């Protein structure tokens, strides 16, 4: 096999043959690393070959990757001078060892597929940023060849999974590979949708608990793990964060103007010198007539926090209009107003920056006007009654128009994911009041069917609503249907359908419409009288819960009839043959907790918590790859991430492990850095010889 062919078929591999690795083939792989180039030919590396089964198991545990132990050998790649930094600012080991590892993987290539996602999959970061995986990876690529591109990612925390709840972990490596011959498109009951390579692993629920399974081994009807609530590290955001910095002028009261002038004089000597130093016109300095960008520059120079001035701002001016503001912070009233506009409004930048909102209920028009005048005191509204009995309210507001456009409230409001939970709830409340419904249906055989729905003709908008609901802690499903009438428009709905999520919606979001308020009161009373008898969607417990209860019960000699109303009620669930609601297991858990103490009760408590839900796979289709490449990342510690916020998948193999644990197992000095754990199971040809250190100088066996 020549190197070109090796490059063409190299893939990340997680499955290895049980046969041992011949010594001569191992030597060829190590030789490939020895011959790799390095900065100034320093060769600041060591390679520890681990074949011992016990040590392979220990390394597998340190990495949280069970497949490592299955490989007949693991090569641990160590940087002996991790402080060496190239002139570009990149650590030398990051480049040198990436090349060396690439040499080894090419030399070891024989079979396997790339374990990656299509580029459209989105990553969620701890500050609320949502970014496509292809964009994230492309910006971080450092090493390229014909078939493999890898890079380093630091300081980015992505949505991950640990101990049955969502968390955020650091990413430190990215991978890009050529597209595969086929991609699997997996859909779930909630509307989750992911295009993935066949051997990328997904966590599914089994009788033995959560298990990583290759995508091509998953069946329709399997259940995946999905977060119900996604918390982020959000800061209090202001209107100023979403406006054009050079288009709006900031207005202060007289006391604040005097204070700012004095600070400029103290710092620069006089206002003229301040103007010259800051490169802001003297008139703007003298009259304290600053744009948002001017004010940011002044704050940076005076070492004042920009946010500290927010309470002193009285209004903004632009396009000949002054907007008196009670607060420059995003408020619940403003977010509710934006929600109404996104659902039943229009935004026109060309027609005198006009915003319209229409509704068949005059009460909703009244609410819109009240909210608008509260946010923008003194601004006028125009109400028109249309021929179709709908009411229309018009406002002309440059500031509000720009907010609507910059927040993309009509198209893709993903930036709203960054703000705090209370404000997101207000935005969703506005969307719901504008274009939502709360149908209550009754069937003689099935009983009551209760739903909360938010509709839109924009699929992406509806998907964002589903994601925003997860910020509140509400699970929902995505449905589509065609509207009746001449337009025959395809519509999309985010639907909340079970007791827990409906009651959470009522409590945290609610409605301003009287008709919905009455329905919500009926729903609360219904669930109070018929507790735990509603729809079981997204309320099922993991299968292993029954086994855990049985183990705890047997260990502490607790009979079944002391835990459940009657013994068979419990024993049927202990057999793990059918899926059961979490609230039923919660009752069993509470009974056991009163009778005994057991560490497994802590595990059971996490499994029945509402922080996650089981999402049933409804469709698996093969499709031709849409993108030219597929992508993956490495998440520290957990080695898992949640693309699109939908369900939990594994990451690529690039170097995710516990540094201290690996050093302890192999006796590696503290000053060195372990860079990669490379499982090895397949041989390859030897490249052209170059002058490099001898193998015995850089390779050791079983210990450092």
N, C-alpha and C positions, 0 to 999 in steps of 0.2 A: 504494500500500500504506500503511495507517495503522499507527501505532506498535503498537497492540494486535495486529494481524496479524503484524507483524515479531517481536514478542515470542513469539507463538505458534509460529512456525516457525524461530526462531533455533536453530542447532545449531553445535557445534564442527565445523570442516571441515578435511579433510586433502587433498582432491583438488580441483584447480583446472583450469579450462579454459586452453588454451594461448594464447588470445587476449589481447591487451594490454588494460590497464585505461584507459578513456577519462578524460581530464583532468577533465571536469565531474563524473564520478561519484566520482573520488578527492576532489575538493574537497568534495562533500557529506558524505563520511565524515569528513574533517578538520573540517568545520564542526560536525558532531555532537559531536566532542571539545571544540572551542572553546566550545560552548554548555553544556557540563557544569558543574554547580555545584561549588564547592570550599570548604574551610574558610576563613571570613572573605573569600571571593572572592579569595584570594591568587593562584590559578592558577599554582602553583609546578610548572610542567611545560614540557616541550618535546617535539615530535613530529618525528622524523627519517624522511622518506620515502625508501626505498631501492628503486630500480628497476634499477640497474646489475646485470647478470647475475653478474659476478665477485664483487661485494660481497654479493649474495644468497647465493651459494655459500659465501662466507666466514662469513656469519651462520648459515647452515644447519649448517656444521661446528661453529661455536661452540656451537650449541644441540643438536647431535647429532640433529637432526630433518630428514631429507632432504626432507620435503614443503615446508619453508619455501622452498627454492630454486625449487620448482615454481610458487609464487604469483607473479603478475606484479608485485606490489609488497609490500614489508614496511614496516610502520610501527613504528619503534622508539620506545617510550614511556619518557621520561626524567624522573626527579624532580630538580628543581633545588635543593630544600632537604630532603634526606632526614633531617635532624636535627629537623625540626619535628614535635613530638609533641602530640597532642590531650590535653585534660584527662582523658580516659578512659585514657590511657597508650598508646593505639594511634598509630603513626606516621601523620601526616596524609596522606602520599602513598599509603599503603595503601588508604585510603578514597577519596580524591579521584580517584586514577588508576583504581581499580576501577570507579568510576562513569563516568569518561571512556571507558575501554575498553569498558564495557558499551554506552555510547552508540554507539561506532563499530561494534561487532559487530551491534547492532540495525540500524544504518543500512546495514550491508554485507550483511544477510541476504537470501538468496534460496533456497538449498537446502542439504541436508546433514543428517546425523543426529548425535545426541549420542553421544560416544565414551565409554561408561561401563559400569560393572558393576552388577548387582543388589546390594541392601543386605546380603544374607547372606554375601557374600564376606568373608573375614577377612584382616586385615593382621598380619604378624609383625614385632615391634619388636626392637631390639638387646638389650633387657634380658629378652627371652623373653615379653613380654606378647603375648597374642593378642586382637585386638579386631575386631569386625565393622566393615566400612568405613562403613556408614550411621551407626553410633554415633560413629565417629571424625570424620566430616565434619560431622554435625549440631552437635557441640560447638564447631566452629570457624567456622561460618557468620557472616559480618560484613555482607554486602551481599545484599539480597533484592529481586527483582521477581517478576512473575507467572511468568516462565519460567526464570529463572537465579538461582542462589544460589552465591556464591563466598566463600571465606574464606582466612585466612592460618594456616599451621601452622609453628610454630618449635620446634626442640628435639626433634623426633620423628624417629628414624631407623628406616626400614622395610627389610625384606628386598628386595634389588634384585639386579642381575646385571651383571657386568662382566668382560670377558676370560675368558669360559667358566667363571666360578665365582661363587657367591653372595657378596654383600657387603651392607653396610648403608649407606644414604645418607639425608641429611636430606630431609624433606618441607617444602615451604613454601607450598603452595596446595592448596585443595580445591574441588571443584565438585559441585553437585547440580542435576539437571535432571529435568523431568517424564518419566514412563515412556514408552518407545517402543511402537509398535504391535506389534512383535515382538522377542523376545529369542532368542538362540541358546544352547542348552544343549549344552556340549561335554564329552564324557567321554573319558578316556584308558585305556590298557591297565592302568595301575597303580591306576585308580580315581579319578584326578583328575577334578574336576567343577566347571565354572564356567559361570555364566549371564552372558552378555555381549551388548552391543549389536552389530549386524551389522558396523559399521565400526570397531569397536575392533580394534587390530592385535595380533597374537600372533607371537612369533618361532617360525618353523618351520625345519627343516633342509632345505636345497636343495643341488643340485650346485654352486652358487656360494657355499655357506656359509650361516650363519644369516641369515634374511631376515624382516623385519616384513611380515606379510600381513594384510589385513582378514579378520575372522572369517568373513564371508560368501564369502570366496575360498578358504577352507581345505577340504580333502577328507578323507574317511575314509581312513586309511592314511598321512597326513602324520605327521611326527614333530615333537614340541615338545621344548623344553629344560627339564629339571627338576633341581633341586639334589639331590644324594645326601646331602650332609652340611650341616647348618646349625649354625654356631657362633654363640654369643651371648656378650655381656658379662655373665656371671653372678657374683653375690657368694655367699659362703658363707652359706647360710640356716640358721636354727635352728628348733627346735620352737616357740619363742615367737612367731615370725612368723606362725604359723597357729593361734594360740589366742585365745580371748576375753580381752582384756586385763584385764577387771575380775573375771573368774571364777577366776583362778589366782593363788596367792600364791607368791612366790619365796623359797626357803630358802638361806641361806649357812652356812658353817662359822663357828666362834667368831672366828677370826682375821679373816675378811672382815667380820664384823659390827662388830668393833672399829674396823677401818679405815674403814668407811662412816660410823660415828658421829663419828670424829675429823674426817673431811672435812666433815661437816655443821656441826660446832662451829667449825671453822676458817673456814667460809664465812659462817655466820650468827651466830656468837657463842655460841649454845647451842641445844640441841635444841628448846626451847620456841619460840624465834624461828624456827627452821627449819620447825616445824609451821605457824606462822601464815603465813609467807611462801609456803610450798609448798601451803598449804591441804590438808594431809594430817594426819589425827588424830594427837595426841601419842603415843598408845599404839603406833600403827604405827611412828612415828619411833623411840620409845624401845626397842622390841623388834625393830626392823628386820624388820617383818612387812609387806612391800610387795606390792601387786599388780603385774602387769607394767606397767600404765599409770603407777602410782606411781613405779616404778623409772625409767621413761623420762623422767618429769618431773624427777626428781632428777638424772639424768645430764645433761639439757639445762641445768639451773641450775648444776651444778658443772663444766660443760664437759668431761664425761667421755664417751668413746665407749661407747654402750650395749653394743656387742659386746665391749669390753674386760673386762666383768664375767662373760661367759659361762663362762669356765673356773673361776670361783669359785662358780658356782651348783651346789648339791648335790642339789636336788630341787624339786618343785612340789607344792603342796597345793591341793585343791579338793573340795567336796562331802564333807568329813569324811575324805578319804583323802590319804595322803602318797605321792608317787611319787618314790622314790629314783632318780636318774639318773646314769649314768656320764658322759653328755655331753648338753648341750641342743642340740647341733648335729644336723642330719639326718645319719644314718649309713647305711652300706650295709646293715647288719642291719635297721634300721628300715624302709628303703625296700623291702627284700625282703619283710618281713612285711606291709607295706601292699599289695604286689603280690599276695601270696597271698590276702589278704582281698578284694581287688578282684575276683579271679578266681573263688574258690570259698568266699567268706565272706559273712556277713550282719552288718549293723550296726543295732542297735535301741536308739535313745535312750530309748524309753518303758519298756522292760523292764530297769530297773536298769543301763542303759548296757552292754548285753550284746553281745559280739562272738563269732560262731561261725565255725569253719572246718571243713569236711568234706572227706574224701578217701578213696578206696578203698584207698590205700596207707598202711599203718601208719607206714612210714618218713617220709612227708610230715608226718604228725601229730607225730612225734618232732621233726622239724626245726622245725616251727612252735613247739612248746613250748620248745625250746632257744633259739631266737631271742628269743622273748617274755621268758623269764626272764633272758636276757643284757641286754636293754634295760631291763626293769623288775625289778631284783633284789628277791626277797622276795614277789613277786606270785604268786598261785596259779592253777593251770589245772585244768579238769575234763574228763576224757576219757570219752566214751561210745561203746559199740559198738552200731550200729543193726542193725535186722532185715535190711536190704538189704546187709549186710556192709560198709557204709561206716563210717568212724570219724568222730567229731565231737569237737572240742575247744571248750570254752566258757571265756571270760574276762569278768570285769566290770571295766571300766576306763574311767572318765569321760574321762581325758586322751586315750587312744587313740581313743575314740569321736569326740571332737571333732576330732581330727586327720583321721580318715577322712572326716568330714562336710565339714570346711573345705577339704580337698584334693579333694573330690568324686571320690574314687577309684573309686566305683561308677558314676558318671554321666558326668562330663566332666572328666577329670584334666588339663585344659590348663595349670593352674598349675604342674604338675610340669615342663613345658617350660622353666621358668625356672631349674631347679637344674642342677648340673654333670653332665657326661656320665657320670661314674662312678656317681653316685647314680641317674640315669635308667636305666642299665644294670642296676642292682640291682632297681629297680622292675619293669622288663620281665622280668627273670629270675624274679621272684616270680609275675608274671602267667603266664608260660610254664609254670612248674612247676605252677601251679594248674590251668590250663585250656589247655595247649598240647600240640602233638604234633610228632613228627619222622618222618613216614612215608617209608619207602624202598620203592619199588615197582619191579618188573622186568617188562619186556615183551620177548619174543623179537625183535621187529622194531625197537622203539625203544630198547631197552636200559634202563638205570636211570633212574628219576625220583625225584629227591631234593627234599624240601620241609621247611621249618620253618613251622608254623602256630600262630597264636594266635586262638582263637575266642571269640565273645561274641554274646549276643542283642541287644546294644546297638550300633547302627550308629555313633553318635557316638563311643562308647568305642573302637571298632575303628579309626575314622578317626584318633583321637588316638594310638593305638598306632603307626599308620603314621607319624605326624608325629614321635613320640618316637624311633622308629627312625632317622629322619633326623638327629636330634641325635647319634646314635652313628655315622652314616655308612653306613646300611643302607637300600637301596631295597626296597620291598615292594609287593604288589598287594592290592587289596580285592576279595574275592569274597563272594557271598551264596548261600545254599542253604536248603532247608527240611528240618528235622530229621524223622526218621522217628518214628512213635509217635503216641500219642493227642494230644499237644499241637500237633503240626504247626507248631512255632515256626520263624520265619525266623531263620537264624543268619548271622553275618558273620565273615569270616576275614581276618586280615592274613597274607599268605603271602610268605615269602622263598624264591626259587626258583633263583638262579644261584650259580655257584661262588664268585665274589668276595664276595657278600653273605652267603652261608651260612657261609663261613670267618670273615668278620668277626663274625657273630653268635656263632659258637662261641668265638672268641678274646675278644671284649669282653663278652659276656653270659653264655654258658654255661648250665649247669643244675645244680640240686642233686639231681635225681632220678637214681638209678643207671641206670635203663633209658635215659634220654636221654644220659647220659654215655657209655655204651657205643655208642650210635648215633653220637654225635659223633666218637668215635674212629674208627669205621668210615668215616664221611664224610671225615675228614681223610686217611686212608690211601687211600681211593678216588680223591680228587682229586690226591693225590701221584702215584699211578700213572697217572691218566688226565687229566693237566693240560690245561686249555683245551678239554675235550671236552664240558663240561656245557651246561646251558641257556644260550642267548645273550640271554635277556631282560634288558634294561637294561645290556647290555655292548656295544652296537653303537656304532661310531664315526661321526662326521659324514661325509657323502658326499664332502666336499671334501678329505678326508685323502689320498685316492688321487691327486688332482691335485697337491697340495702335494709329495708324494713324487716324482712325475714331474718337476715343475719343478726340484726340488733336484737330482735325479739327472742331468737333462739339463744343467743349469748347470755341474755339476762333472764331467761326462763319466764317470759311474759306470754300468756296465752292470747290467741287471736281475738277471743270475745271480749277481752279487756281493752282492746284497741279499736274495734269496730262494732257496729250494732249487732252483727252476727258473724260467725267465724268465716263462712264461705265468702262473704262480702270482701274480706281482706285476703284470704288465701287465693282467690281467683286473680287478684292483682299481684300477689307475690310471685305467681308463675310467669309474670311478664308476657302473657300471651295477648293482651289487649292494651291499647293505650287508654290512659286515665287522666282526668283533669288534675291540674296542680292543686286546686283547692281541696280535693278529696284527700290527696297525700298530705296536705297541710294539716288536716284534722288528725291523720294517723301520726304525723310528726309531733303535734302538740301533745297527744296522749303519751307517746313514748318519752318525750322530754320531761313530763311530770313523773315518770316512773323510773328513769335511769339516766346515767351520764355515759356518753359514748362519743368518740371522735367522729364516727361515721354519721352521727346526727348533724354535725357541722357540714359535712359533704351533702347530706340530704337537704339541708336548709338552703344551700346554694342552688341545688337542682330544681327546687320548687319555687324559687324566687321569681318575681315578675320581670327581672332585668333582661331576660331573653325569652324567646319563644321558638318552638319547633315549626319549621316551614316545610310543607310537603312538596316534593318535586313532582311537577305535573307534566313536564315535557322535556325530552332530550332529543335533539336533532343534530345530525351531522351537517356541516355546511362548509363551503369553500371559504378559505380565509379572505377577509375583506382587506386587511392591512398587509403591507409588504413584510412586516416584522411582528414578532410577539415579544412581550416584555415581562420582567419579573423584578422583584426587590427582595432584599434580605432584612427582616425585622429582628432586632436584638431580643434575646431572652425567650420570647414566646414562639418565634419563627412562624407566626400566623398573622394574617391581616384580613380585612373585611372590605373587599372592593365594592364600591357603590353603596356601602352601608347595608348590604343585603345578607350575605352569609359567609361563614368562616372558611378560608382556604389556607393552604400552607404556602411558604415562601420558597425561593430558590436556595441552592445549597451554599451560596458564597459566604463562608466564614461566620456563621452564627453560632456562638458557643460561650460558655462561661470561662473567661480567661483564667481566673484563679484556680478553678477546678482542674482545668487541663494542665496547668503548671504543676499543681500538686500531684496529679497522677503520674506525670513524666519527669518530675524533678527539674523543671526548667527554671533557671535563675530569674528573680523578680525583675531585673533590669531589662530583660528581653521581652519581646511582644509576640504572642502567638497570633498569626494572621489568618491561616486557613486550616481546616481539617478536610483533607481530600480523600474520600473513600476510593479504593482502587480495586478493580476486578477484571480489567481487560488489557491485553498487551497491544503494542503498536510498533512501527519501524523506527529505526535509529536515524536522526537527521545527520547532516554533514558535520564532521568533527571540527571543533574550534578549540583554541587554547583556553582552558579553564582549570580551576583547582581540581585536585584529585577527589574522587568520591569519598575516600576515608576522611578527608579534611572537613567535609560538610555533611556527611550522613552518619547517623548513629542508630542503634537498634534497641528498642524497648525502654531506653532511658536516654536522657540528654547527654 
